[in-house]
Amino acid sequence: MSGWPIVIAGHLTADGQIVCNKLLLRQLLSGHREADVEIIIRRAYATRSGKQNAYYWGIVLAALSEHTGHLPEELHEILKAKFLPKSLAVCDLNGKEEGAYVIGGSTVSLSVEEFASYVNRIVIWAEDDLGVLIPQSTEAA
């Protein structure tokens, strides 16, 4: 069986009941040794849509790739670092910081609205800073 955490989707009813696939939950839990666990319930949000993803990779990154000569995958990493920066610090065993780094955050877990905002910031930057006019998508939001 896989390790921790175990994540399963469910639905909170109006009367406070959680509805989920109990058989799947039992299967995911079987094989784990007895232990105290922490239960976290958080609201699920829709992640970016397939149409948003197609627009990002097929229009936005393609236009920037044509303009810059970089591969779409390279641009994706550059744009994550520019528009979704994530700071990391590396410390020694005594807690002394040995280095600080900024890497690109993940686009995978962005909601539909967050991903639309991310892409919109890129489109504006591309036009303002690079002179690349990227057509807006009516499907991006």
C-alpha positions in Angstrom: 0.0 0.0 0.0 1.1 3.6 -0.5 2.2 5.8 2.4 0.9 8.9 4.0 -1.0 11.1 3.5 -4.2 9.4 2.3 -6.4 11.8 0.4 -10.0 11.0 -0.6 -12.7 13.2 -2.1 -16.0 13.5 -0.4 -19.1 15.7 -0.1 -20.3 17.6 3.0 -24.1 17.5 3.1 -26.3 20.3 4.5 -26.9 18.3 7.7 -23.2 17.9 8.4 -22.6 14.4 7.1 -19.6 13.4 5.0 -20.3 11.2 2.0 -17.4 9.4 0.5 -16.4 6.1 -1.1 -16.1 4.1 2.2 -14.9 1.0 0.4 -12.0 2.9 -1.2 -11.2 4.5 2.1 -11.0 1.1 3.8 -8.8 -0.2 1.0 -6.4 2.8 1.3 -6.2 2.4 5.1 -5.7 -1.4 5.1 -2.1 -2.5 5.5 -1.2 0.5 7.6 -0.3 -0.3 11.2 -2.5 1.0 14.0 -1.7 4.6 14.8 -3.2 7.9 15.9 -4.1 10.0 12.9 -5.0 13.6 12.2 -8.2 14.2 10.2 -8.3 17.5 8.2 -11.4 18.4 6.2 -10.9 21.2 3.7 -13.1 22.5 0.9 -12.2 21.2 -2.5 -11.7 23.7 -5.3 -11.8 23.1 -9.0 -8.3 23.1 -10.4 -7.5 24.6 -13.8 -9.6 23.4 -16.7 -8.4 21.5 -19.7 -9.3 24.5 -21.9 -7.1 26.7 -19.7 -4.3 24.3 -19.9 -4.6 24.1 -23.7 -4.6 27.9 -24.0 -1.6 28.2 -21.7 0.5 25.6 -23.5 -0.8 25.9 -27.0 -1.2 29.7 -27.3 0.7 31.5 -24.5 3.8 29.4 -24.3 3.9 28.7 -28.0 3.9 32.5 -28.8 6.6 33.1 -26.2 8.6 30.2 -27.5 8.4 31.5 -31.0 9.5 35.0 -29.8 12.3 33.9 -27.4 13.6 30.7 -29.0 13.2 28.8 -25.6 11.3 25.6 -25.4 7.8 25.8 -23.8 8.9 23.6 -20.9 11.8 26.0 -20.2 9.5 29.0 -20.4 7.1 27.3 -18.0 9.8 27.0 -15.4 10.9 30.7 -16.0 7.3 31.9 -15.7 6.6 29.9 -12.5 9.7 31.5 -10.9 8.7 35.0 -12.1 4.9 34.9 -11.3 4.7 32.1 -8.6 7.9 32.5 -6.7 8.5 30.2 -3.8 11.3 30.9 -1.3 13.4 28.1 0.2 16.1 28.2 2.8 18.7 25.5 3.4 19.9 25.3 7.0 22.7 23.2 8.6 22.0 20.9 11.6 22.3 23.9 14.0 19.6 25.8 12.1 22.1 28.3 10.6 20.9 29.3 7.1 23.4 28.2 4.5 21.6 29.4 1.5 18.3 31.0 0.3 16.8 30.2 -3.1 13.8 31.2 -5.1 12.2 28.6 -7.3 8.9 28.5 -9.2 5.8 27.4 -7.4 3.5 24.8 -8.7 0.6 25.5 -11.1 -0.9 22.1 -10.6 -3.0 23.0 -7.6 -4.1 26.4 -8.7 -7.9 26.9 -8.8 -9.5 28.0 -12.0 -9.5 31.6 -10.8 -5.9 31.5 -9.6 -4.7 29.9 -12.9 -6.6 32.6 -14.9 -4.9 35.3 -12.9 -1.5 33.7 -13.4 -2.0 33.4 -17.2 -3.4 37.0 -17.4 -0.3 38.4 -15.6 1.9 36.5 -18.1 -0.1 37.9 -21.1 0.2 41.5 -19.8 3.9 41.0 -19.1 4.5 39.6 -22.5 3.0 42.6 -24.2 4.4 45.2 -21.9 8.0 43.9 -21.6 8.5 41.8 -24.7 6.2 43.4 -27.2 4.5 40.0 -27.8 0.7 40.3 -28.3 -1.0 37.1 -27.1 -4.6 36.7 -28.0 -6.9 36.6 -25.0 -8.9 33.4 -24.6 -12.6 33.5 -23.8 -12.2 30.0 -22.4 -9.3 30.9 -19.9 -11.5 31.7 -17.0 
